[in-house]
């Protein structure tokens, strides 16, 4: 949770998740900001305090070790042919999404979806200006 007013629907959903012993992460905010009151309340109720991305990664790595959930490293071999083809179109220098759409002959929606998967699996990273760079 990044922002939530004290009576928001997001806050209700997060509280239900806490009641079911699910992971809930919240970023604290200023006590003067009405949109931070929900997050601050969640932290008091048991949500994990997040100050950096490392806080989330550490928590999820403990979760993955306990429940043997697939990590990005074990998912690398699960790229389908379309994803592998798109990965081959992404250069090790910034490549615009427009270039990828044109070269892959796919819609922006399909390309964006595949780029997200490739980014989550650690193959590419988003760069400023809507471009992507291959990192492995």
C-alpha positions in Angstrom: 0.0 0.0 0.0 1.4 3.3 -1.0 -1.4 5.7 -0.2 -4.8 5.2 1.4 -7.2 7.5 3.1 -8.5 6.3 6.4 -11.8 5.0 4.9 -10.6 3.8 1.5 -11.5 0.5 -0.3 -7.9 -0.3 -0.6 -7.5 -0.2 3.2 -10.5 -2.5 3.6 -8.9 -5.0 1.2 -5.5 -4.8 3.0 -7.1 -5.4 6.4 -8.9 -8.4 5.1 -5.6 -9.7 3.8 -4.0 -9.2 7.2 -6.8 -11.1 8.8 -6.1 -14.0 6.5 -2.4 -13.9 7.4 -1.3 -12.7 3.9 1.6 -10.4 3.3 0.7 -6.7 3.3 3.4 -4.1 2.7 2.9 -0.4 3.5 4.9 2.7 3.0 4.7 5.1 5.9 3.8 8.7 5.2 3.6 12.1 6.9 1.2 12.3 9.9 -0.1 15.5 8.2 -1.1 13.9 4.9 -4.6 12.5 5.0 -3.7 10.0 2.2 -1.0 8.5 4.5 -3.3 7.8 7.4 -4.5 4.5 6.0 -0.9 3.2 5.4 0.2 4.3 8.9 -2.8 2.5 10.4 -2.0 -0.7 8.5 1.6 -0.6 9.8 0.2 -0.3 13.4 -2.1 -3.3 12.6 0.7 -5.6 11.3 1.6 -4.7 7.8 5.2 -4.8 6.9 6.9 -1.4 7.0 8.6 -0.7 3.6 11.3 2.0 3.3 13.2 0.5 0.4 12.7 -2.2 -2.2 15.2 -4.3 -0.3 12.6 -4.6 2.5 10.2 -6.3 0.1 12.8 -8.5 -1.5 14.1 -9.7 1.9 10.5 -10.6 3.0 9.7 -12.4 -0.3 13.0 -14.3 -0.3 12.1 -15.7 3.1 8.7 -16.6 1.8 10.1 -18.3 -1.3 12.5 -20.4 0.7 9.7 -21.6 3.0 7.2 -22.4 0.4 9.4 -23.2 -2.6 7.8 -20.7 -4.8 9.5 -20.2 -8.2 12.1 -17.4 -8.1 13.1 -15.4 -11.2 16.2 -17.5 -11.5 14.2 -20.8 -11.8 11.7 -19.2 -14.2 14.3 -18.3 -16.8 13.7 -21.4 -18.8 9.9 -20.8 -19.0 10.0 -18.2 -21.8 7.8 -19.2 -24.6 8.8 -18.7 -28.2 7.2 -15.3 -28.6 9.0 -14.0 -25.4 12.3 -15.4 -26.6 11.8 -13.7 -30.0 11.0 -10.4 -28.3 14.0 -10.8 -26.0 16.2 -11.2 -29.0 14.9 -7.8 -30.4 15.8 -5.9 -27.2 19.3 -4.6 -27.5 21.9 -4.1 -24.7 21.4 -0.4 -25.4 18.0 1.4 -25.0 15.4 0.0 -27.4 12.2 1.9 -27.7 8.8 0.1 -27.4 7.8 1.6 -30.8 10.8 -0.2 -32.4 9.8 -3.5 -30.7 6.2 -3.2 -31.8 7.3 -2.5 -35.3 9.8 -5.4 -35.5 7.7 -7.9 -33.7 4.5 -7.2 -35.7 2.5 -7.3 -32.5 0.2 -4.9 -30.7 1.4 -2.5 -28.0 -0.6 -4.4 -25.5 1.0 -7.7 -26.3 4.5 -6.3 -26.4 4.0 -4.4 -23.1 2.8 -7.6 -21.4 5.7 -9.6 -22.6 8.1 -6.8 -21.6 6.8 -6.9 -18.1 7.4 -10.7 -17.9 10.9 -10.3 -19.2 11.6 -7.5 -16.7 10.2 -9.4 -13.8 12.4 -12.4 -14.8 15.5 -10.2 -14.9 16.2 -10.3 -18.6 15.6 -6.6 -19.3 15.1 -3.3 -17.4 13.1 -0.3 -18.2 15.0 2.9 -19.0 13.8 6.5 -19.0 11.8 7.5 -22.0 9.9 4.3 -22.5 12.8 2.2 -23.6 14.1 -1.1 -22.5 17.6 -2.5 -22.2 18.6 -6.1 -22.2 20.7 -7.0 -19.2 21.3 -10.7 -19.8 
